[in-house]
Amino acid sequence: MPTTNKQVLLARRPYGEPKEDDFSVVDTALDDPREGQILVRNRFLSLDPYMRGRMNDAKSYAAPVALGDVMVGGTVGEVVASKHPRFRQGDVVTGALGWQEHALVEGASAGLVKIKERPGVPLSAYLGAVGMPGVTAYHGLFDIGTPKPGETVVVGAAAGAVGSVVGQLAKLTGCRAIGIAGGAEKCAHVVKDLGFDACVDHRSATLKDDLAAATPAGIDVYFENVGGPLLDLVLGRINPFARIPLCGLVSQYSETQPYGVKNVVSLLTNRVRLQGFVVSDRMDRWPEAQQRLAGWVAEKKIVFRETVAEGLASAPRAFIGMLRGENLGKQLVRL
Amino acid sequence: MPTTNKQVLLARRPYGEPKEDDFSVVDTALDDPREGQILVRNRFLSLDPYMRGRMNDAKSYAAPVALGDVMVGGTVGEVVASKHPRFRQGDVVTGALGWQEHALVEGASAGLVKIKERPGVPLSAYLGAVGMPGVTAYHGLFDIGTPKPGETVVVGAAAGAVGSVVGQLAKLTGCRAIGIAGGAEKCAHVVKDLGFDACVDHRSATLKDDLAAATPAGIDVYFENVGGPLLDLVLGRINPFARIPLCGLVSQYSETQPYGVKNVVSLLTNRVRLQGFVVSDRMDRWPEAQQRLAGWVAEKKIVFRETVAEGLASAPRAFIGMLRGENLGKQLVRL
């Protein structure tokens, strides 16, 4: 039984873009499981943009991480010891067990899910296309975006863990899927590997014209992961009765001066529905979503890319890089 | 039979705030009705913020008014001659017959409605609480705002034709109704005459604190008529799962530099649904809305104020004043 645990703690609240020394990597003593508990060895840690919000001491849908606490985060790992009847040694579990190698948790914890491994679906997929990002894409696109065949769906951060699934779901629905991503490499990946109809580079000097050329019939659904000036640009091409699932605003999380969205009048004249959502509000959608996503992944109808950092100590650096858009696809840390 | 007609034409597209010489008042020859037509003597013309949008040559939900054309506008009047079997001399009709004293129209025109006068409901109410503004309030609040008893409903432009009805409908639903209006006189009217629970003055230096004091339990529904910095302020007090029916942006219509809304992240973290709407998209809601509104007006459960300008030639000046917020309640022109 392991007796020490490596953890990443929130050492300081970042101002603007996080820095590596906003975190501290520590070794702490690890107890044996008590009655009702299990000990999990995490194999992969998921790094996601929402974590930036948890580092602020601000009112939000979830409490902030306290200073000195282990950073929150989704994990997949295996049970190494169990004193809970539902779990046995060797079981694979996903949960939000945080930035740490081991986790000693109550077996009855909400969100702790035992995974039945299935051919064609790697473990890490349960943190990506078949996990929280995939379910986010599924709920946001289908329940809020309500796309209809033939409509144009534009996806921000299209090379990211959520966006990559959104576009593929849009294609499976019979829509035209247009990605927005940062840089030529990501755009090529979005079109060639993920099968979007086109992808525009938000760093390009001709972005406005590129977006217009890629959306000749306007935009019916904009899956918003980014925010900032891009939202104004999209609002300039939005169609009447369009829907905007507001999933993330990664361009804004570290901004000390948020961007002001000017084209609000387009929301009015086009009768747009813009709706913020958080996947954890709709736990009732997980079973259906996860089952269908796993099926599509196994059939290779949904493909995905991962960027994997090695070792827990690399997590802060990888997280900062992800906020800058340095990753392609799902950002993971192998523990 | 009258042989000339006074009309107000759009002479020039306004840049920013309209000026009186953007309009021209003309006398034109009037024909007798041909087969299928009716001649209407308009008694009241409605002046509404949406008209500012129609003066721009911009893509919107309705075509712009062409230069030299009669300005669009809702009217109530009486039939002076009819060659259509559905109408008789003396019938009272509402429609969008424009800024003119007489209108020669096809009796089969869409939107031309014969009014059955009813005790306690004055003719002019069919341009206000029982007409387009009232139905706008009804559809926007009930169908998009979906208020529940006990919730806090905040209403922009609360002393205006739409806002005044929204707040009274919120009270009839068992909500806390908070108005936002410009100046002490309007705020007093909103509370004392219209029965809102409180009203804050958007011109006050203490607006932010005043709004906080009036909404101790946050904001569940914000009926947006105004836009600009007020929207950011409201987003700072919005509750999780709040709804924002986006009905108008009167602060922005004449702005050449639109205000940038900064607190978009609040829409995300609070999972807010913001939805632009136009009442004419939902003609199916008119019969129910109009019937219930007329009933509430007759019972004095909905009261309203009117600001009446005298004579068609005063319409441009009255319209400019309305955009500045100089009116109290529904702005009309008596013809």
Chai-1 contact restraints between the chains, C-beta under 6 A:
chainA,res_idxA,chainB,res_idxB,connection_type,confidence,min_distance_angstrom,max_distance_angstrom,comment,restraint_id
A,S60,B,T269,contact,1.0,0.0,6.0,A-B,restraint_1
A,Y61,B,T269,contact,1.0,0.0,6.0,A-B,restraint_2
A,L246,B,L267,contact,1.0,0.0,6.0,A-B,restraint_3
A,L246,B,L268,contact,1.0,0.0,6.0,A-B,restraint_4
A,L249,B,V265,contact,1.0,0.0,6.0,A-B,restraint_5
A,L249,B,L268,contact,1.0,0.0,6.0,A-B,restraint_6
A,Q252,B,V265,contact,1.0,0.0,6.0,A-B,restraint_7
A,P258,B,K262,contact,1.0,0.0,6.0,A-B,restraint_8
A,G260,B,G260,contact,1.0,0.0,6.0,A-B,restraint_9
A,G260,B,V261,contact,1.0,0.0,6.0,A-B,restraint_10
A,G260,B,K262,contact,1.0,0.0,6.0,A-B,restraint_11
A,V261,B,G260,contact,1.0,0.0,6.0,A-B,restraint_12
A,V261,B,V261,contact,1.0,0.0,6.0,A-B,restraint_13
A,V261,B,V264,contact,1.0,0.0,6.0,A-B,restraint_14
A,K262,B,P258,contact,1.0,0.0,6.0,A-B,restraint_15
A,K262,B,G260,contact,1.0,0.0,6.0,A-B,restraint_16
A,V264,B,V261,contact,1.0,0.0,6.0,A-B,restraint_17
A,V265,B,L249,contact,1.0,0.0,6.0,A-B,restraint_18
A,V265,B,Q252,contact,1.0,0.0,6.0,A-B,restraint_19
A,L267,B,L246,contact,1.0,0.0,6.0,A-B,restraint_20
A,L267,B,G276,contact,1.0,0.0,6.0,A-B,restraint_21
A,L268,B,L246,contact,1.0,0.0,6.0,A-B,restraint_22
A,L268,B,L249,contact,1.0,0.0,6.0,A-B,restraint_23
A,L268,B,G276,contact,1.0,0.0,6.0,A-B,restraint_24
A,T269,B,S60,contact,1.0,0.0,6.0,A-B,restraint_25
A,T269,B,Y61,contact,1.0,0.0,6.0,A-B,restraint_26
A,R271,B,G276,contact,1.0,0.0,6.0,A-B,restraint_27
A,R271,B,F277,contact,1.0,0.0,6.0,A-B,restraint_28
A,R271,B,V278,contact,1.0,0.0,6.0,A-B,restraint_29
A,V272,B,G276,contact,1.0,0.0,6.0,A-B,restraint_30
A,R273,B,Q275,contact,1.0,0.0,6.0,A-B,restraint_31
A,L274,B,L274,contact,1.0,0.0,6.0,A-B,restraint_32
A,Q275,B,R273,contact,1.0,0.0,6.0,A-B,restraint_33
A,G276,B,L267,contact,1.0,0.0,6.0,A-B,restraint_34
A,G276,B,L268,contact,1.0,0.0,6.0,A-B,restraint_35
A,G276,B,R271,contact,1.0,0.0,6.0,A-B,restraint_36
A,G276,B,V272,contact,1.0,0.0,6.0,A-B,restraint_37
A,F277,B,R271,contact,1.0,0.0,6.0,A-B,restraint_38
A,V278,B,R271,contact,1.0,0.0,6.0,A-B,restraint_39
